[in-house]
Amino acid sequence: MSLANLYLKNVSQIFVYYTEKGFLSKLHPLSKIVLIFTTIALTILCSKIELLLLTLVILVILASTSIDLKRITSLFLSLTMFVLPMIFFSLIYTSTNYRSLYKVMETSISIAVAMVRLLTMSIAFYIFFITTKPQSIARVLNKIGIPYKYSYGFIIALRFLSVISSDLLEIISIQKTRGLSIDRNFLDRVRGYIAVLVPLIISTLNRVDEITVSLEVKGFGLKDSRSYLNVEHFEFFDVLFIFFCITLASTALYFGI
């Protein structure tokens, strides 16, 4: 499997809920939202790479209780593939414009801190989307004052990213079995990308049409408010988890700022 296909495969799984195992799946979505905001505050305000690495390790351990390590590794691999060109060009720019070794080392440390921050925030969002049902996210967003039309639209948009990535992988595989090659000269690559993008656009428009019809048939948006059969309950364990997140973030910020 090529790097591009591996990247698309990982992206197609980022926003897909898949597990009901582990205590993270039993937490209230608001508890995991608190985890996201405390992680963002910690990664932005904290300047010590030691504390950032410790936060990343804690989040990975927390995620491993409910998520397979293979999926976590795939997430890190996808992010590394995404930022690696930027890191490469940053190092080239620094080495060509600043001859001193100190500047190069300083830039390398800054890049390492930025990478750890990116991985830390990404794993927090990954925990939320992988262990939280889409319906639960929409219900919680509706409870905090966001109209349910927009909350469901947000969930559908996130789900669509994964669907489009999966469709793209499938189209590339089908076109390759028909003799498509995009590894030759520039013109052949352009023709190959057109042969992939046109079916992808058609498939995406068909899916949008199907979703629109199904929502209209079910009366979606007919009323401004709606009721729910299933409701998430805030448990005592959620209070403990929120207290743990706030305490850990406050302690880290106290020593890290």
C-alpha positions, 0 to 999 in steps of 0.5 A: 500500500502506498503512502497516499493510500495509507494516509487516506485509509487513516483519515477515513477512520478518524471521525468514525465512532466504533467502540463501546468498550472501556470507560471512555465510551461510558462517559458523558460527552460533556466530560470529554468536551472538558477534556478537549478544552483543558488539553487545548488550554494546556498545550497552548499555555504550557511552554515546557516540552517535558510537561507536554510529553507527559500530557501526551503520554497520559492521553495515550494511556487514557485512550488505550483503555478504549481504543486499539493501539493500532488506531492510535498509531495510525493517527500519529502516522497520518499526522506525521505524514501531514506535517513532515514536509513542513518540518523538512522545509523549515529546517532547510530554511533555517540551515540556509539562512542561519549558519549558527548551530544554535539557531538550527538547534533552537528551531529544531526544539521549536518544531518538536514542541509544535509537533508534541502540541499537535499530537496532544490536541489531536489525541484529545479530539480523537478520543472524543469522536471515536468513543462518542456516538454521533447521536450523542454529540448532536443531542449534547450540542442541542442541549447547550443551545445549538439548534438541532439542524446545525448540530446534525449538519455538523455531525453529517459533515464530519461523517462525510469526510470519512465517507469521501476518503473511503470512496476515494480509496475504492475508486482508486482501486477500481480504476487501477484494476482497469489499467489506470496508472498515475505514476508516469509523466505529468500528463498521465498523472493529470488524466489519472486524477481526472479519472478518479475525481470525476467518479468521486464527485458524482458519488458524493453528489449522489450521497448528498441527494440520498441524505437529503431525500431521507431527511425530508421523508423523515420530516427533518427540520419541520419543527424548531424543537424536537424530543429524544428517545435516548438521553445521556445522564450525567453520573458521579464518575463524570464529575470525578473525571472533570475534576481530574482533568481540571486539576491535572491541567491546573497543576501542569500550567502552574509548573509549566508557565 
